[in-house]
Amino acid sequence: EKRFESDLEWEAPRRIVEQGANDGRLAIDVVSGLLERGIDRTAFEYVIHEPDPKRRTDLATALAAAPIPAGLVSVESALPAQPFSAGIFLCNELPDAFPVHRVRWEQHQWVERRVEAGPDDTFQWISEPIPEGSDLEAEIEHLPSGGMPEHYTTEICTEYDAWMASAARWFHPRGVWWVIDYGLEAEDYFAPDRHEGTLRGYRQHRWADDPFEAVGLTDLTTDVNFTRLDLAARRAGLRRREFTDQHHFLIRAAEPWLRDIEAGGTEVLEKNRQRL
């Protein structure tokens, strides 16, 4: 909440915009946390951007049942006609769900891996030339072209630029964009020993190596290429303020709280245990 307070120093109403809210739990947690810390409910507005009608309905139902003041969180289907003057943009595990192209290094060139129907209602990978003039071809130019082992496979997302340009339109002239996800910088993302890429599936909370197993019932995902996402943000007029992992973020966020416990002894420790 200290990070939110520091990023919301501008004049009220402070606006928080979330994309990819799923079931609304993050919105409920953020709003509850801000209210618990004494921030007045009239001092901020929380907007969830959700273009899908069914998800908007599901979110409205979840928010109505949540222990937060009615009307504090709104669910909108589109960007505002004019950007908000300031605020925080927030998304949690959204870019990892973007579609990707799978590519492979074959005979000293990059090819695209596509899917075709196999025997007995199965699916299989095939290699095809990368279409000339495509967004994928433009992205391929930035990939390593030497020292890659034969059949080295990775994933390319061509959605970052368009998404970041859209996200940047929420605020002008001031804003902070928080993108929370799992991923790698390009140096690690395209490391030679990461020869199978990052594509994986999850079904019933279990890891699935085969993307063709239980098609339609398995959630597919890939790691985010944060270096490429950062480039998209800079192209949209933003700049990187901080890049960190969950461990170091939580350690820094908890430092004042831990120092209070250390200085206050057992009484403060017990009070914070009750808060947890």
N, C-alpha and C positions, 0 to 999 in steps of 0.2 A: 504493500500500500504506500510505502514511502516513495517508491519509484513513480507510482501513479500521481501522488501529490506533487512531486517535483516537476513532472511533465504536464501538470494541470495548473501551473502557476498563473496563467493568463486569466483575464476577467471571465466571470460567469456569464452565460451558462457554458460550462466546459462540456465538450462532446467526446464521447468514446464511440467509435464505429467498429463493429466486428463483422467479419466475413467468415463463412464456413462454420457457423455456430453449432451445427449438428443438433443436439438436444437442448441447447441453451444453458448447460451447466456452468460453463465458464462465465457467462454473463451474470448468472445468479450469484456465483461466488464473488465476482468482482464487485457487484453492487452491494452485496451483503457486507463485504469487507470494508468498503468505503464508508458505509453507514455506521458500522461498528466503531470506526475510528473517528466518528464525530463530524464527518463531512455532511453538510446540510443537503437534503434531497433536492432542493431547488438549485443547488450549485452546479449540477451536472446532468447531462442527458446521455442515455445509452441507446444506440441505434444498432440493430442487427440488419444487415443487408442480405436478403434471401430472395432470389428471383423465382424460385420454384413454389407454386401455389400450395401444394400439399405440405411441404416443409414449413411454409409460413403458418399454415393452420396448426400443425403439430407444435411449433414453437409457441404460438399464442396459447395453446392449451397448457403447455408445460409452464409458461411464465405465469399464467393465471393461478396455477396451483402452488407456485413458489412462495416462500416466506419473505417476500419483498413488496414494497408499496406498489399498488396497481398503477399502471401508466408510466412507470419510471423507465421501463424498457419498451421501445417500439420496434416493430418488425416492418421494414420497408422493402419494396420490390425493385427500386431503381435508385440511381444516384440523384441527388438534389439538383434542381435547375442551376443553382449557384453553389459553389463550394462553401463550406463552413470556414470562418476566418481562422480557426485554430482548433486543435483537438488531437486525439490519439486514435490511430488506426491499429486494430488488433486482429490477428488471425492465429489459430492454433491448429497445426497439422492440416493446412490447406494445400500448399504447393506440392506436397508429396502425393496428392491425389490427382494432379494434373496428368493428362495423357502424355506419353513419351513415344519416341521412335527407338527401336532397338537396332543397333548397328554392330557390325563385326568386321575385323581386319582379315581380309582374305586375299592372298596373292598380291600383296603390296598395295592394296587399295581398300577403302571403306565401302561396304555394301550394307543395304538395309535388310534386316531380318523381318520377314512377314509370315503370316500364318495362313495355311491352307488346310482344307479338309483331307484327312487321311482315311485309311480303311476302317471299317467297323465303327463309324461315328466318332473317330478320333481326330485330333488336330496335330499338325507338325509344322516345324519351322522350315522356311525356305529362304534363300538369299536372292535379292533382286538389286539391280543397279539403282543408285540413288537418283531420283528424278532431277533433271537439269532445271535450274532456275527456281528450285523449291526452297522453302525456309530451311529444310533439313540440310540441303547442300551448303547454304550459307553458314550454318552452324558447324558443319563438318570441317570447314576451312580452319577452324580454331582448334581442332583436335591434334594431338601428336601424330606425326606421320612417319616416325622412325623409331626403331627399337621396340616396337610392339610385337609380342609373340603372335604367331599364326593362330587365328580363330579367337583372338582377344575380343571380348564382347562388352559393350557398355550401353548406356541409355542417354538419349538426348531429348530434352524438353524444349519445344519451340514456342511455349506459351508465356514464358516469363515477361517478355517485352510488353505484350498487349495487356497482360494482367496488371503489371506494375504501373503502366501508364494510366489505366483505369483507377487503380487504388490511389494514385497520387492526386487524382482530381477531387478527392473528398475535402481536402483542406488547402487553403491559400490565404495568407502567405505563410502561416506557421502550422507545423504539424510534426508529430512523431509517429513513426510506423514501426510497430512491433510485429515481427514475423517469427513465430515460435514453431520449430519443426526439427526433424532429425535429418542430418545430411552431412556433407563434407565440402571442404574447399577443393578447388579443381586439382591441385597437386595430389591430393589423396584420392579424389574421385576417379581420376584416370591413371592411378598408379599401375605399373605393369603387372604387379601380383594380384590386382583386383580383376582377374581375367574373365570372370563370369558376370560382371556388372553388379547391380544392386536390386534387380527385379526379384520380388518375392510375394508370397500370398499369405493371408491369414484367414483361417476358417475356424469358427468356434473357439477363438482365442488361442489357436495353435498355428505354428509356423507351417507353411506349405511350400516346398521347393518347386513343385511342378505347377506352372500356371495353367496347364490344361486339365488339371484334376478338379472335378466338381465345378465345371465352368458355370458361372452365374451365381454360385454359392460362395465363392472365394473372393475376398477383397484383395486386389492387387495394388502394390505400391512400389515406389522406388525412392532412394535417397534424393534429397534436394542438393543441387549443385549451387552452393552459396556464392561461389565466385561469379558464376553466370547471373545469379539473381541480383547480386550487388551491381553488376554492369547494367542490368535492366533498370534498377532503381536510379542509377546515375543518369541514364538516358532519359528518365522521367523527371529529372531535375532534383533528385534527392541526393543525400550523401550519407555514407555510413557513419554512425556515431559510436556504435559498439557492436562487437561480435564476440559472443562468449558461449560456453556450454552450460548446461543446467547446474552442474556441480559448483562451478565458480560463481554463477549468478546467485545461487542460494546461500553460499558462504558469505558473500558480500552483503546480501539482503538481510541476513540474520545477525551480522556483526553487532549493530547497536543493541539488539535484543539480548544477545549473549553477554555483552558488556554490562548491561543493566542487571542481569542475573548474577554475574560475577561480583558486582559492587553491592548488590542488595542482599545477598545471602539467601538463607533457606526460605524466608518469607516471600521474596520475589520469585524464587524458583517454584514454589508451590502455586503461586498465583498464575504463572505462565503455564504450568502443567494443566491447570484447570481450563485455560484458554485453548490449549491444544485438544 
